[in-house]
Amino acid sequence: MRKTIIVLSCCVGLLLLGYSGYRGYQVWKQSHGMAMARAYFAKGDARNTIISLEGVLHTNPRNIDACRMIAGMTESVRDQRALVWRERVLELNPKSFEDRLALVQASIIFQDYPLASNTLAGVTGADRKTAAYNYIAGNVSLVEGHLDDAEAHFSEAIRLDPSNPVPQMNLAVVRLHRNNALDMAEARIALQRVIMTSTNASLCSQARRELINDAMRFNNITTALTLSKELAEQPNSVFDDKLLRLNVLLKGNSNEFKPTLGLYQSEAATNPAILFGLANWQMKQISTNAALGWLQSLPIQTRTNQPASLLIAQCQLALGDWRGLQSALQQQDWNELEFMRHAFLARALREQGLTEASAAEWGVALKSASDSKGMTTALFRLAALWRWNTEAEQILWTVVNKYPEEKWATTTLSEHLVAGQRTRSLMELFDIMFKRNPDDLDTKNNLAMTAMLLGEQELDPYDLARDVYEKAPANPSFVSTYAFSLYLQKKYSEALKVMQQLTPKDLQDPSVDGYYGLILKANGNMAAAKSFLDRSSRGRLLPEEQDIFTQAKAGL
C-alpha cells in the first residue's frame, strides 16, 4: 500500500509538473508573439504584425494586449472592424476608463453615435470629473448637435487642463457651428491662427479640416480647394484627408476629380488598409454600382480577402443581388467576422425564399458571435437595420440575460415589447430587472402594473405597488399603480382618496387619466368618469388596459 501511494504521488506530481510546464509554455508563447508583433509594427510591417497577433489570439483569445493592438491598427486605417475590436477590449476590461473612452472615440470616427453615447454613459464617479472625460463628452455632444452641452464640456476640459490646446480648438469648432455671425467669424480666425502659429502638426491638420467643412457648408469652394490641397499634402495626413479632398473636388465639379480618384484607387488597390475607406466613400458619394465595379476589378487575391470581400458583400446586399451574394459568400472565410458572413448569407437565402436554410445560417451567426459582447451587439445592429424584428428581439434577450451592464438593451427591448403590445414578455423583462435591482422603483412599479394587468398574483403585485407608493407618494405613475391595486381589491373609496392627492394636471396625464376614470366610475361618479375614460385613448395603452377601459366606457 505504501509503495502504491508513493507511485500515485509521483504520477500526480509529474502531471502537475507537466501542466505547469504547459501553462508556462502558453504564457511564453503569448509573450513572444506580442514581442514579435511590436517589433514588426515598429518596422511598419503590418502584415507580419497581424500574423503575430493572430498567433497570440489563437493561443489565448482573451489576450487584451493583442486585441487592443489590432483595434488600434484597424482604427488608424479607418477599418470599421476597429469597433468590434474596441468593444472586445472593453468587454475584457470593463472597468478601464481609458478603454471605454477609446471605444467612444472609435464610435465617433465611424459615426456610430448611439454606441458612442451608450458607451460614454458607462463612465461613473470621479472619472466624470476629468479633462479626458469632458473632452470626449464634448465631442459626442458636438456630433449629436447638442452645441450647448458641447460648449460646457469643452469649457470644463479647458478649466481642468488649461495647457492642452485641443479642447480650446474644439471650443472654437462649437462656435463655428453657431448661427451667430460674430461667433463664427471669431472661430474662423482662431482656427486660422492655429494653422499659422501652432507647432503641433496634428492640431494644424484638424484646424484645416474644420475650416474645409465650414467652407463647404457655405459653398466657398475656392477656400475649400486651397485648404484641402494643403491638408492632403501634409506629411501627417491620413487617407481620410484625401477623401475630404475628393469631396471638395466633386462638389466643385473640378477637372482634377477623375485623375485624383484614379490615383487614389491605384493606391488603395495595393493597400487593404485604405481600401475600406475609399470603397465606402464611392458607395456614398458616387454610387454602389461604381464601388462594386471597382472592387470587382481588383486582383483576385485582394478581392477574396478582407476588407474587399466584406465590401463586395455590402454592395451586393444594397443592390439586391441575392444570388450573387450567396454564391460569393459560400466560398469565403471571414476569420473573426465569420458571424457577419453567416448573417449576410442568411439574408441572401431569405430574400430568395429559402427560409429554412436562412434560419440555419442565422443560427450559425448567433453561435459564432455568442462569446463576444461586441460581436453580439454588432449582430443586433445588423438585424435592426434589416428590420428583422424577431431576430433583433432574440439578440436583445441574449444581451439582457448575459450582459446586465448593457442598460441600452433593456431600454430598447422594453420599447420594442410595448410597441408590439407584448404585455407578458414585458412582465418577464421587468421581473428580470427587478431581481437584479430590487431597489429600482420604476422597475418595481412596472412589474406591479404588468402583473396586475395579467392577474399574476404570485408576484405579489399589490405589495409591490404599495411599497413603491410609500417611497414616492408624489409620483403620478406610482400613485395610479397603487390606486389601481386598491381598485382590484375593491377598496374603491381608498383608491379615490389616493388618486385625489394628485394635481389636476397630473390627473390629465395619458398614463393616469384612464385609471382615474375607472376609479371614479367605481365610486358612482359617472359623468366625471366618462370624460377621463374618453381621454385615455390618447396614450399608448397595452391590450389589457384597452380592454379594461373599453369595458368601463361601455357601462356608462
C-alpha positions in Angstrom: 0.0 0.0 0.0 2.8 2.4 0.9 4.5 1.7 -2.5 1.2 2.3 -4.3 0.8 5.7 -2.5 4.3 6.7 -3.4 3.8 5.7 -7.1 0.5 7.6 -7.2 2.1 10.7 -5.6 4.9 10.6 -8.2 2.3 10.3 -11.0 0.3 13.2 -9.7 3.5 15.3 -9.3 4.6 14.6 -12.8 1.1 15.5 -14.1 1.1 18.8 -12.2 4.7 19.5 -13.4 3.6 18.8 -16.9 0.6 21.1 -16.6 2.7 23.8 -15.0 5.1 23.4 -17.9 2.3 23.6 -20.4 1.0 26.7 -18.8 4.4 28.2 -18.7 4.8 27.5 -22.4 1.5 29.1 -23.2 2.5 32.2 -21.3 5.8 32.3 -23.0 4.2 31.8 -26.4 1.9 34.8 -25.9 4.7 37.0 -24.6 7.0 36.0 -27.5 4.2 36.6 -30.0 3.5 40.1 -28.6 7.2 41.0 -28.7 7.3 39.9 -32.4 4.2 41.9 -33.2 5.6 45.0 -31.6 8.9 44.6 -33.4 7.2 44.2 -36.8 4.9 47.1 -36.0 7.9 49.3 -35.3 9.3 48.4 -38.7 6.0 49.3 -40.4 5.4 45.6 -41.4 1.6 45.5 -40.9 1.2 42.0 -42.5 3.5 40.2 -40.1 2.3 42.3 -37.2 -1.2 40.9 -37.8 0.1 37.4 -38.3 1.9 37.6 -35.0 -1.2 39.0 -33.2 -3.4 36.3 -34.7 -1.0 33.7 -33.3 -1.3 35.2 -29.9 -5.1 35.2 -30.1 -5.1 31.6 -31.3 -3.3 30.7 -28.1 -5.4 32.9 -25.9 -8.5 34.7 -27.5 -8.7 36.8 -24.3 -5.3 38.4 -24.6 -6.2 42.0 -24.1 -2.9 43.4 -25.4 -3.3 41.7 -28.7 -7.0 42.8 -29.0 -6.0 46.4 -28.1 -3.2 46.4 -30.7 -5.4 45.2 -33.5 -8.1 47.7 -32.5 -5.5 50.5 -32.8 -4.2 49.3 -36.1 -7.7 48.9 -37.7 -8.8 52.2 -36.3 -5.7 54.0 -37.7 -6.6 53.0 -41.2 -10.3 53.6 -40.7 -11.3 50.0 -41.0 -14.7 49.6 -39.4 -13.7 46.3 -37.8 -12.0 48.5 -35.2 -15.4 48.9 -33.5 -15.6 45.1 -33.0 -12.1 45.1 -31.5 -12.6 48.1 -29.3 -15.8 46.5 -27.9 -13.9 43.3 -27.4 -11.2 45.1 -25.4 -13.8 46.8 -23.2 -15.6 43.5 -22.7 -12.3 42.0 -21.4 -11.5 45.1 -19.3 -14.9 46.6 -18.4 -13.6 48.8 -15.6 -11.0 50.5 -17.8 -11.7 54.2 -18.2 -9.1 54.6 -21.0 -10.5 51.6 -23.0 -14.1 53.0 -22.6 -13.1 56.4 -23.9 -11.2 54.7 -26.8 -14.4 52.9 -27.8 -16.3 56.2 -27.7 -13.7 57.9 -29.9 -13.8 55.0 -32.4 -17.6 55.2 -32.4 -17.4 58.9 -33.3 -14.9 58.1 -36.1 -17.2 55.5 -37.6 -20.3 57.7 -37.0 -22.0 55.2 -34.7 -23.3 57.9 -32.4 -25.7 55.8 -30.4 -22.8 53.4 -29.5 -20.7 56.4 -28.5 -23.4 57.8 -26.3 -24.3 54.5 -24.7 -20.6 53.7 -24.0 -20.0 57.2 -22.6 -22.9 56.7 -20.2 -21.0 53.9 -18.6 -18.4 56.4 -17.2 -19.1 56.8 -13.5 -17.8 58.6 -10.3 -14.6 60.5 -10.3 -13.8 59.7 -14.0 -16.6 62.1 -15.0 -14.7 65.0 -13.4 -11.6 64.5 -15.6 -10.5 66.6 -18.5 -10.3 63.5 -20.7 -14.0 62.7 -20.0 -15.2 66.2 -20.7 -13.2 66.4 -23.9 -14.7 63.1 -25.2 -18.2 64.1 -23.9 -17.9 67.4 -25.7 -17.1 65.5 -29.0 -20.1 63.3 -28.5 -22.4 66.3 -27.8 -20.9 68.0 -30.9 -21.6 65.2 -33.3 -25.1 64.8 -31.9 -25.8 68.5 -32.5 -26.1 69.4 -28.8 -24.0 72.6 -29.0 -24.7 73.9 -25.5 -23.6 70.7 -23.9 -20.5 70.5 -26.1 -19.5 74.0 -25.2 -20.0 73.3 -21.5 -17.9 70.1 -21.7 -15.0 71.7 -23.7 -15.0 74.7 -21.3 -14.7 72.3 -18.3 -11.9 70.4 -20.1 -10.1 73.7 -20.6 -10.5 74.6 -16.9 -9.2 71.2 -15.8 -6.3 71.2 -18.3 -5.6 74.7 -19.4 -2.3 73.8 -21.2 -4.0 71.4 -23.6 -4.8 73.3 -26.9 -7.1 70.6 -28.2 -10.3 71.4 -26.3 -9.6 75.1 -26.9 -9.7 74.4 -30.6 -12.8 72.3 -30.3 -14.5 75.1 -28.4 -13.8 77.3 -31.5 -15.4 74.5 -33.6 -18.5 74.6 -31.5 -18.8 78.3 -32.0 -18.2 77.8 -35.7 -21.5 75.8 -35.8 -23.5 78.5 -34.1 -25.8 80.8 -36.0 -24.2 84.0 -34.6 -22.1 85.6 -37.4 -19.7 87.2 -35.0 -19.0 84.0 -33.1 -18.5 82.2 -36.4 -16.1 84.8 -37.7 -14.1 84.7 -34.4 -14.0 80.9 -34.6 -12.6 81.0 -38.1 -9.9 83.5 -37.0 -9.0 81.2 -34.1 -8.6 78.2 -36.3 -6.5 80.1 -38.9 -4.3 81.3 -36.0 -3.8 77.6 -35.0 -2.6 76.8 -38.6 -0.2 79.8 -38.7 1.3 79.6 -35.2 1.0 76.1 -33.7 3.9 73.7 -33.9 1.6 70.8 -33.3 1.1 69.3 -36.8 -1.9 67.2 -35.8 -3.6 70.2 -34.4 -3.0 72.2 -37.5 -4.4 69.5 -39.7 -7.5 69.3 -37.6 -8.0 73.1 -37.9 -7.7 72.8 -41.7 -10.4 70.0 -41.7 -12.8 72.1 -39.7 -12.3 75.1 -41.9 -12.7 73.0 -45.1 -16.0 71.6 -43.7 -17.1 75.2 -42.9 -16.2 76.4 -46.4 -18.1 73.5 -47.9 -21.1 74.3 -45.7 -21.2 77.8 -47.1 -20.3 76.8 -50.6 -17.0 78.6 -50.5 -15.4 76.2 -52.9 -12.2 78.3 -53.6 -11.2 78.3 -50.0 -12.1 74.6 -49.6 -10.0 73.7 -52.7 -6.9 75.6 -51.3 -7.2 74.1 -47.8 -7.9 70.6 -48.9 -4.9 70.6 -51.2 -2.7 71.8 -48.3 -4.2 69.2 -46.0 -3.7 66.2 -48.4 0.0 67.2 -48.9 0.8 67.4 -45.2 3.3 64.7 -44.0 1.0 63.7 -41.2 -2.1 63.5 -43.4 -4.3 60.4 -43.2 -6.3 58.8 -46.0 -9.5 60.5 -44.8 -7.9 63.8 -45.8 -7.6 62.5 -49.3 -11.3 61.5 -49.2 -12.1 65.0 -48.0 -10.1 66.4 -50.9 -12.3 64.2 -53.2 -15.4 65.6 -51.6 -14.3 69.1 -52.4 -13.3 68.3 -56.0 -16.6 66.5 -56.6 -18.7 69.4 -55.2 -16.6 71.9 -57.1 -17.1 69.9 -60.3 -13.3 70.2 -60.8 -11.4 68.7 -63.7 -9.0 67.3 -61.2 -11.6 64.9 -59.7 -11.3 62.0 -62.1 -7.5 61.8 -62.2 -7.3 62.3 -58.5 -9.8 59.5 -57.9 -7.9 57.2 -60.2 -4.7 57.9 -58.4 -6.3 57.1 -55.0 -7.9 53.9 -56.5 -4.5 52.7 -57.6 -3.1 53.4 -54.1 -5.9 51.6 -52.4 -5.8 48.6 -54.7 -2.5 47.5 -53.2 -3.2 48.7 -49.7 -6.1 46.9 -48.0 -5.7 49.2 -45.0 -7.2 52.1 -47.0 -9.3 50.2 -49.4 -12.2 50.1 -47.0 -12.4 53.9 -46.7 -12.3 54.5 -50.5 -14.9 51.9 -51.3 -17.3 53.3 -48.7 -16.7 56.8 -50.0 -17.6 55.7 -53.5 -20.7 54.0 -52.3 -21.9 57.1 -50.5 -20.7 59.9 -52.9 -20.9 58.3 -56.4 -22.9 55.0 -56.5 -23.0 51.5 -55.2 -22.6 50.2 -58.7 -19.4 52.3 -59.2 -17.9 51.0 -55.9 -18.8 47.4 -56.8 -17.4 47.7 -60.3 -14.1 49.0 -58.9 -13.9 46.3 -56.2 -14.6 43.5 -58.7 -11.8 44.9 -60.9 -9.2 44.3 -58.2 -6.8 41.3 -58.3 -8.3 38.0 -57.1 -6.1 37.8 -54.0 -7.3 41.3 -53.0 -11.0 40.6 -53.9 -11.3 37.4 -51.8 -9.7 38.8 -48.7 -10.8 41.4 -46.1 -11.9 44.0 -46.3 -12.7 43.7 -50.0 -14.9 40.6 -49.6 -17.0 42.3 -46.9 -17.3 45.5 -49.1 -18.4 43.5 -52.1 -21.0 41.7 -50.0 -22.3 45.1 -48.7 -22.6 46.3 -52.3 -24.4 43.2 -53.5 -26.8 43.4 -50.5 -27.5 47.1 -51.2 -28.2 46.2 -54.9 -30.3 43.2 -54.1 -28.1 40.8 -55.9 -29.1 37.9 -53.6 -27.9 35.0 -55.8 -24.5 36.7 -56.5 -24.2 37.4 -52.8 -25.0 33.8 -51.8 -22.5 32.4 -54.4 -19.7 34.6 -53.2 -20.2 34.1 -49.5 -20.3 30.3 -49.7 -16.7 30.2 -50.9 -15.2 32.5 -48.3 -13.9 32.7 -44.8 -14.0 36.0 -42.9 -12.0 34.9 -39.9 -13.1 36.9 -36.9 -16.0 38.3 -38.9 -17.5 34.8 -39.7 -20.6 35.7 -37.7 -21.2 38.6 -40.2 -20.6 36.3 -43.2 -23.2 33.9 -41.9 -25.6 36.7 -41.2 -25.3 38.1 -44.8 -25.7 34.6 -46.1 -28.9 34.2 -44.0 -30.2 37.5 -45.6 -29.4 36.3 -49.1 -31.2 33.0 -48.6 -34.3 34.6 -47.0 -34.6 37.0 -49.9 -34.7 34.1 -52.2 -37.5 32.4 -50.2 -35.1 29.7 -48.7 -36.4 30.2 -45.2 -35.1 27.0 -43.6 -31.6 27.4 -44.9 -31.7 31.1 -43.9 -32.7 30.2 -40.3 -29.9 27.7 -40.1 -27.3 30.3 -41.3 -28.7 32.8 -38.8 -28.3 30.2 -36.0 -24.6 29.8 -37.0 -24.2 33.6 -37.0 -25.6 33.7 -33.4 -23.4 30.9 -32.2 -20.3 32.5 -33.8 -21.0 35.8 -32.0 -22.2 34.3 -28.7 -18.8 34.5 -26.9 -18.3 38.2 -27.6 -20.5 41.1 -26.4 -19.2 43.3 -29.2 -20.0 40.7 -31.9 -23.4 40.1 -30.4 -24.1 43.8 -30.3 -22.9 44.2 -33.9 -25.3 41.3 -35.0 -28.2 43.1 -33.2 -27.4 46.3 -35.1 -27.5 44.3 -38.4 -30.8 42.7 -37.6 -32.3 46.0 -36.5 -31.0 47.7 -39.7 -32.7 44.9 -41.8 -35.9 45.2 -39.7 -35.6 41.6 -38.7 -37.6 42.3 -35.6 -37.9 38.7 -34.3 -34.1 38.1 -34.7 -33.3 41.5 -33.1 -35.5 40.7 -30.1 -33.8 37.3 -29.8 -30.5 39.1 -29.5 -31.8 41.7 -27.1 -32.9 38.9 -24.8 -29.4 37.4 -25.0 -27.8 40.7 -24.2 -30.2 41.4 -21.3 -29.6 38.0 -19.8 -25.8 37.7 -20.4 -24.6 41.3 -20.2 -26.7 43.0 -17.5 -24.4 46.1 -17.5 -25.7 47.0 -21.0 -28.6 49.2 -19.9 -29.4 50.2 -23.5 -30.6 46.6 -24.2 -33.3 46.6 -21.6 -34.5 50.0 -22.7 -34.6 49.0 -26.4 -36.2 45.7 -25.6 -38.9 47.3 -23.4 -39.7 49.8 -26.1 -39.9 47.0 -28.7 -42.3 45.0 -26.5 -44.5 48.0 -25.7 -44.8 48.7 -29.5 -45.6 45.1 -30.1 -48.3 45.1 -27.4 -46.4 42.2 -25.6 -47.5 42.6 -22.0 -46.4 39.1 -20.8 -43.0 39.5 -22.3 -42.8 42.9 -20.7 -43.6 41.5 -17.3 -40.9 38.9 -17.7 -38.4 41.6 -18.6 -39.4 43.7 -15.6 -39.1 40.6 -13.4 -35.5 40.1 -14.5 -34.7 43.7 -13.9 -36.3 43.7 -10.5 -34.4 40.6 -9.3 -31.2 42.4 -10.3 -32.1 45.7 -8.7 -35.0 45.4 -6.3 -34.5 49.0 -5.1 -35.3 50.5 -8.6 -38.7 52.0 -8.0 -39.5 52.4 -11.7 -38.9 48.7 -12.4 -40.8 47.7 -9.4 -43.8 49.9 -10.4 -43.7 48.5 -14.0 -43.6 44.9 -12.7 -46.5 45.6 -10.3 -48.6 47.1 -13.1 -48.0 44.4 -15.7 -48.5 41.6 -13.2 -51.9 43.2 -12.1 -53.0 43.5 -15.8 -52.2 39.8 -16.3 -53.6 38.7 -13.0 -50.2 37.2 -11.9 -50.8 37.3 -8.1 -47.8 35.0 -7.4 -45.5 38.1 -8.0 -47.3 39.9 -5.1 -48.1 43.0 -7.2 -50.3 44.6 -4.5 -47.4 44.6 -2.1 -45.0 46.0 -4.8 -47.4 48.8 -5.7 -47.9 49.8 -2.1 -44.1 49.8 -1.4 -43.4 52.0 -4.4 -46.2 54.4 -3.4 -45.0 54.7 0.1 -41.5 55.5 -1.0 -42.5 58.1 -3.6 -46.1 59.3 -2.9 -45.9 62.3 -5.2 -45.0 60.3 -8.4 -48.2 60.2 -10.6 -47.4 56.9 -12.2 -46.7 55.3 -8.8 -49.9 56.8 -7.4 -52.1 55.4 -10.2 -50.5 52.0 -9.9 -51.2 51.8 -6.2 -54.7 53.2 -6.7 -55.3 50.5 -9.4 -54.2 47.8 -6.9 -56.8 49.1 -4.4 -59.4 49.1 -7.1 -58.7 45.5 -7.9 -59.1 44.7 -4.2 -62.5 46.5 -4.4 -61.3 49.2 -2.0 -62.8 51.9 -4.2 -63.1 54.7 -1.7 -59.4 54.3 -0.6 -58.4 54.2 -4.3 -60.2 57.5 -4.9 -58.6 59.2 -1.9 -55.2 58.2 -3.2 -55.9 59.5 -6.7 -57.3 62.8 -5.4 -53.9 63.6 -4.0 -52.7 64.3 -7.5 -52.9 67.7 -9.1 -55.4 68.4 -11.8 -52.5 68.5 -14.3 -51.3 65.1 -13.2 -54.8 63.6 -13.5 -54.8 64.5 -17.2 -51.6 62.6 -17.9 -52.3 60.0 -20.6 -50.8 57.3 -18.3 -53.1 58.3 -15.4 -56.4 59.6 -16.6 -57.9 56.2 -17.6 -57.3 54.8 -14.2 -58.8 57.8 -12.6 -61.9 57.4 -14.8 -62.1 53.7 -13.8 -62.0 54.6 -10.1 -64.5 57.5 -10.4 -66.9 55.1 -12.1 -66.4 52.6 -9.2 -67.3 55.3 -6.8 -70.5 56.3 -8.7 -69.3 59.5 -10.4 -70.3 58.5 -13.9 -70.2 62.0 -15.6 -66.6 62.7 -14.5 -65.6 59.1 -15.2 -66.7 59.4 -18.8 -64.5 62.4 -19.6 -61.4 60.8 -18.2 -62.1 57.4 -19.8 -62.6 59.1 -23.2 -59.2 60.8 -22.8 -57.5 57.5 -22.0 -57.3 56.6 -25.7 -54.7 59.4 -26.2 -52.0 57.4 -24.5 -50.1 54.3 -25.7 -52.0 51.5 -24.0 -51.3 47.8 -23.6 -54.0 45.5 -24.8 -55.2 44.6 -21.3 -55.5 48.4 -20.5 -57.5 48.9 -23.6 -59.9 46.1 -22.7 -60.4 47.4 -19.1 -61.1 51.0 -20.3 -63.4 49.9 -23.2 -65.5 47.7 -20.8 -65.7 50.6 -18.3 -66.9 53.0 -21.0 -69.5 50.5 -22.3 -71.3 50.7 -18.9 -71.6 54.5 -18.9 
